[in-house]
Amino acid sequence: MHEMSIAEGIIQVLEEQAKTQNYSRVKTVWLEIGPLAMIETEALSFCFEAVTRSTLAEGATLNIINTKGEAFCMQCLKNVPVTQRFDSCPECGSHQLQLTSGEEMRIKELEVE
């Protein structure tokens, strides 16, 4: 389950930023996650709760913002929505798509003290 290592990485980022941004407690974390990031959000929420114990984020709320996937179609030269890898272009049916968004996972916002 790679969600555990992702949750641990989030805590590591929060602790590093706490030193440079001078905060001592994280109350809320907003994460943006794309549909193609291959992250099970329920598992990530469970792991986040587990790894935050005895850290500056203990008891913090994790809010997940689901973003949309998008690709550039090399056949019809349009940006088109995609929901999974290897989708075909909804405009022309081509499979020559280059992903432009939807694979990301980033910390969008924090509420800290």
C-alpha positions in Angstrom: 0.0 0.0 0.0 1.9 3.1 -1.2 -0.6 5.4 0.4 1.3 4.9 3.7 4.5 6.2 2.2 2.6 9.1 0.6 1.1 10.0 4.0 4.6 9.8 5.6 5.9 12.0 2.9 3.2 14.6 3.6 4.1 14.7 7.3 7.8 15.1 6.3 6.9 18.1 4.1 4.8 19.6 6.9 7.6 19.2 9.5 10.1 20.8 7.1 7.8 23.7 6.3 7.0 24.2 10.1 10.7 25.1 10.6 10.9 27.6 7.8 7.3 29.0 8.1 7.4 29.0 12.0 4.3 27.1 12.9 3.9 24.5 15.5 0.6 22.7 14.7 -1.3 21.8 11.6 -5.1 21.8 11.9 -6.2 21.1 8.3 -4.5 19.9 5.1 -6.1 20.3 1.6 -4.7 17.9 -1.0 -5.4 18.1 -4.7 -5.3 14.6 -6.3 -5.8 13.9 -9.9 -7.8 10.9 -11.2 -4.7 9.4 -12.8 -2.5 9.7 -9.8 -3.2 6.1 -8.8 -4.0 7.0 -5.2 -6.8 5.4 -3.3 -8.1 8.4 -1.3 -9.9 6.3 1.4 -6.6 4.4 2.1 -4.7 7.7 2.1 -7.1 9.2 4.7 -6.7 6.1 6.9 -2.9 6.2 6.6 -2.8 10.0 7.2 -4.7 9.5 10.5 -2.3 6.8 11.5 1.0 8.6 10.7 0.0 11.9 12.2 -0.1 10.5 15.8 2.5 12.2 17.9 3.4 14.7 15.2 2.6 18.4 14.7 -0.4 17.2 12.6 -2.0 15.0 15.2 -5.8 15.4 14.9 -5.5 17.4 11.7 -8.3 17.1 9.1 -7.4 15.9 5.7 -9.5 17.4 2.9 -9.1 15.8 -0.6 -9.9 17.9 -3.6 -10.4 15.7 -6.7 -9.1 17.5 -9.8 -9.9 16.6 -13.4 -7.7 14.8 -16.0 -6.9 16.4 -19.3 -4.9 15.5 -22.3 -3.8 17.0 -25.6 -5.0 15.1 -28.6 -2.3 15.0 -31.3 -4.8 14.1 -33.9 -7.4 16.8 -33.6 -5.1 19.3 -31.7 -7.6 19.8 -28.8 -7.4 19.7 -25.1 -9.9 17.0 -24.0 -11.0 15.6 -20.7 -9.8 12.1 -19.6 -10.9 9.9 -16.7 -8.4 7.1 -17.0 -5.2 6.2 -18.8 -5.5 5.0 -22.4 -8.9 6.8 -22.9 -9.6 7.7 -26.5 -10.2 11.2 -27.6 -13.9 12.1 -27.1 -13.7 14.4 -30.1 -12.1 12.2 -32.8 -11.6 8.8 -31.2 -7.8 8.8 -31.5 -5.6 7.2 -28.9 -2.8 9.7 -29.5 -3.3 11.6 -26.3 -0.6 13.3 -24.2 -1.6 13.8 -20.6 -1.4 17.4 -19.4 -3.1 17.1 -16.0 -4.6 14.5 -13.7 -1.5 12.8 -12.4 -0.7 15.3 -9.7 -1.0 15.2 -6.0 0.0 18.3 -4.2 -0.6 20.1 -0.9 -2.8 23.0 -1.9 -3.4 24.7 1.4 -2.8 24.4 5.1 -4.4 25.7 8.2 -1.8 26.1 10.9 -1.1 27.6 14.3 
